[in-house]
């Protein structure tokens, strides 16, 4: 099924098999996204070749970018408010007293007094100081710490737009004829131009707007890139949550005015990670995002780790059909058509024949 709008589906444990890949393609996926934040560089070539073997849908490499994350945790780790933990750069398995952070040099960049929010305030820490290459931090808000969870630091250390892992991933991607890239935490046009030199002029770069600087420099970024993507999740780590809907509308308007394709990601059908059907609010959000002028939608957890990856993609396809139908006008009677249950098979007649 072809739509005017793009549908990007993130691949992961729930979808990296031939059957689901084929069903996502049939549902209308236009790009399969590989998220380097959750993919080891040593696994990337195998994954790319596996996907290319089973579909003609192009693959996009989404860079890890300038972000802090927790390292590997030893199962479910819980830290308690009032206790102290050590933050380290060493690749160790974290526990209730030691939390590894990536990238490798970030710990030494944390200033005393800095506050760290892990996984959207699930845990909040205050850095007390550096001792023997580790940062000692007090737990202000206790909770569970998982592996590879996003960490926000205020004040934020200045990190390179592309991590060492990204540089390796780009080499692997080019070797395997990948031409689509998403640039995470893009703050300025110079970051786009740097990636352009690495991936070549025939590649497509979508700059992800997920920071305050990215919003402020949107005009120059949109003109340097081939598209922009609003990552509502990571953007909400730096901007108050209630401002995100208005920022989304403003970014889409700006991109539309410049003629730059704009995509929207994060929590489109979040409930379908665990449930077969979306919420009314999610359906409303997706349709309104399209009405705002978005050129494409991105499914992340829904197709990467969710229980219903195909159903999520099919739901987006259904909403795309509704949206595109509305462009030609519609009647209220059309919207009040038969309820799905009215078309359900009739129950068998269990009465005993005479």
HELIX and SHEET records of a PDB file:
HELIX    1   1 UNK A   18  UNK A   27  1                                  10    
HELIX    2   2 UNK A   36  UNK A   38  5                                   3    
HELIX    3   3 UNK A   41  UNK A   54  1                                  14    
HELIX    4   4 UNK A  107  UNK A  109  5                                   3    
HELIX    5   5 UNK A  164  UNK A  175  1                                  12    
HELIX    6   6 UNK A  189  UNK A  199  1                                  11    
HELIX    7   7 UNK A  212  UNK A  216  1                                   5    
HELIX    8   8 UNK A  218  UNK A  224  1                                   7    
HELIX    9   9 UNK A  232  UNK A  235  1                                   4    
HELIX   10  10 UNK A  241  UNK A  243  5                                   3    
HELIX   11  11 UNK A  244  UNK A  258  1                                  15    
HELIX   12  12 UNK A  270  UNK A  273  5                                   4    
HELIX   13  13 UNK A  280  UNK A  292  1                                  13    
HELIX   14  14 UNK A  301  UNK A  304  1                                   4    
HELIX   15  15 UNK A  309  UNK A  326  1                                  18    
HELIX   16  16 UNK A  332  UNK A  335  1                                   4    
HELIX   17  17 UNK A  340  UNK A  343  5                                   4    
SHEET    1   A 9 UNK A   6  UNK A  10  0                                        
SHEET    2   A 9 UNK A  31  UNK A  35  1                                        
SHEET    3   A 9 UNK A  58  UNK A  62  1                                        
SHEET    4   A 9 UNK A 180  UNK A 183  1                                        
SHEET    5   A 9 UNK A 204  UNK A 209  1                                        
SHEET    6   A 9 UNK A 227  UNK A 231  1                                        
SHEET    7   A 9 UNK A 261  UNK A 265  1                                        
SHEET    8   A 9 UNK A 296  UNK A 299  1                                        
SHEET    9   A 9 UNK A   6  UNK A  10  1                                        
SHEET    1   B 8 UNK A  68  UNK A  70  0                                        
SHEET    2   B 8 UNK A  98  UNK A 102 -1                                        
SHEET    3   B 8 UNK A  84  UNK A  88  1                                        
SHEET    4   B 8 UNK A 134  UNK A 141 -1                                        
SHEET    5   B 8 UNK A 123  UNK A 131 -1                                        
SHEET    6   B 8 UNK A 115  UNK A 118 -1                                        
SHEET    7   B 8 UNK A 150  UNK A 154 -1                                        
SHEET    8   B 8 UNK A  68  UNK A  70 -1                                        
SHEET    1   C 2 UNK A  77  UNK A  79  0                                        
SHEET    2   C 2 UNK A 143  UNK A 145 -1                                        
END                                                                             
